[in-house]
Amino acid sequence: MPDGKPPDLDRHHRYPEEEREAVYRVMAERRDVRQGFLAEPVPDEVLRRVLEAAHQAPSVGFSQPWDFIVITDRERRERIAALARGHRDEFAADLPGARARAFDRLKIESILDTPVNIAVTCDRTRGGRHTLGRHVQPQTAAFSSVLAVANLWLAARAEGLGVGWVSFFGERELAAELGLPAHLEVIAYLCLGYVTDFAPEPELAMAGWARRRPLSWAVHAGEFGRRGLPGEESVDPLADVIDAIRLLGLPDAAAMAAASERQDRMIKPRGSLGVLEEVSVRLAGLAGSCPPPLPEPACVAIFAADHGVHAQGVTPWPQEVTGQMVANFLAGGAVVNAFAAQVGAEVTVVDVGVTASLEPVPGLLPRKIAPGSADFTAGPAMTREQAVAALTVGLEIARDLVAAGNRCLITGDMGIANTTASAALVCAFTGADPAEATGRGTGIDAATFARKVDAVCRGLALHRPVASDPVGVLAAVGGFEHAALAGFILGAAALRVPVILDGVIAGAAALAAAALAPDVTAACFAGHRSVEPGHAIALSHLGLSPLVDLGLRLGEGTGALLALPLLASAARALRDVATFDSAGVTEKP
Ligand SMILES: Cc1cc2nc3c(=O)[nH]c(=O)nc-3n(C[C@H](O)[C@H](O)[C@H](O)COP(=O)(O)O)c2cc1C
């Protein structure tokens, strides 16, 4: 507004205010409805109106690839409901602990509770081969049918009709049940009926299954990664998260005081839960509430990358093992998978810099910054830009996993030679002596150990990294997984979600995170103490005490996973245990 006057938008063809409001309102209030349906039939003229709205949808080359199968027959719907039940059970059997319990409480379809179902199909061949636009992008035919669904859904909301979309079907299996010709594909199966209520928020959000991502995470100015809403300054996600942590003022002293006070009133001798009392108080301080939410569901993110310093003979393991272990994590055959299954956590693998090219498979997040870092004894391990990019990957993964409903994040890592880079980071951030901070990693002989210490010494001498420039330290001697883990830890803290740290790699990453935002330690729980000497140095610098000490030195996230039940028990005790006053039990004088 250069002259300070608001622009006169009414000279354009916009709708009058009330009508505009109705349009925005129907979008905000459209809900996927699965419960509270009434048996009342839907009048034919109402159905005709919503189908007419669906039929107004845009379509590629104006191909109008949709058809609508309106189903009321009870027996057919019973068969369709049985198909959905089968897939529901299959999905449920695959879910980790807390997710499975939450899923059990969710209703995923209302096929029999609604008076009418509509299957929306797509004919990818309609209109012949010269359909404008579809010739390069065949998937646009299906997109067009989805737009018809969107129109139907909005019109239905305006009519007061609830709609629930069910996708728990094998597409061909449903097409066969509907007797569709082979050239038609089912795009959506919708259940329609009048309802007692429209929920104010998505049912999945209200059930805590997932959260809405803020719009500012989704809008980019000009290029992907330059986030910012129109008219607002573009935000740098890393600076944003560091600011957010500072502004939170973690930990919340009042919530911690309330938790300590409750611990003292709980039916048990004061202090008898030992370290778990502190854990519960710290969880309350992080959440800013007492009791804090239970740290579940939980997800371990295994950040994987390769290291140029491998060339210095710091480990007997060949570099290919990083990629091979990633495949093993994804196939479910590693120790981390066994421990995650035992404690009910999900496993996600993030390729931030593995040398090998990895095939896309479910559970793998491809976020490669570069195929391995450079040898830090010869030059910087990465550029500053790459370090920031890896930090940003980590914090965005933390955000996405929290938006997906996780209430506890767990660090995992994989990268042959990453204990060497970890030792260098620990020395740079704490001033420790390389001979003391360097460990034997996967079990190495004296000569390899000497080369490892020497590589760390040479790296530090070459770059002279200073702790006050954490990005510079990561770029000089870190690994992509260290930088991404530091971002992951920051991302969790900014959302007040606890993050359980695994061994020395996570410890080194947490030092970088704490150097960027000192309050981040309020979100960090040291899962265990690894036998790597640098780990104890990192933990003591961070002021964190390990929850278990079992002589582990595997990495992957294994030690952190073992601590998850301890965090969950601490939070649950604070929430569920009765107090002397509430239970009428006499306190010790
Ligand atoms: C393509 C698609 C498939 C969906 N499939 C299912 C489903 O099988 N079961 C279910 O309960 N909800 C399903 N949903 C509904 C989503 O869970 C719902 O749209 C989301 O939670 C957001 O809530 P809202 O629609 O109320 O805003 C589906 C939604 C879409 C767009």
The ligand as an ORCA input file, in Angstrom:
! r2SCAN-3c Opt
* xyz 0 1
  C      -7.860    -39.369      0.252
  C      -8.469    -39.484      1.616
  C      -8.700    -40.744      2.159
  C      -9.229    -40.870      3.443
  N      -9.486    -42.120      3.971
  C      -9.998    -42.236      5.211
  C     -10.315    -43.511      5.769
  O     -10.137    -44.564      5.176
  N     -10.831    -43.565      7.007
  C     -11.029    -42.447      7.738
  O     -11.479    -42.568      8.874
  N     -10.767    -41.217      7.232
  C     -10.265    -41.099      5.991
  N     -10.018    -39.847      5.477
  C     -10.351    -38.666      6.259
  C      -9.146    -37.994      6.867
  O      -8.705    -38.701      7.999
  C      -9.555    -36.570      7.245
  O      -9.860    -35.887      6.075
  C      -8.463    -35.835      7.984
  O      -8.289    -36.399      9.241
  C      -8.786    -34.361      8.158
  O     -10.001    -34.191      8.810
  P     -11.171    -33.318      8.186
  O     -11.510    -33.944      6.849
  O     -12.315    -33.407      9.165
  O     -10.638    -31.930      8.037
  C      -9.532    -39.708      4.190
  C      -9.311    -38.446      3.623
  C      -8.807    -38.329      2.352
  C      -8.604    -36.957      1.767
*
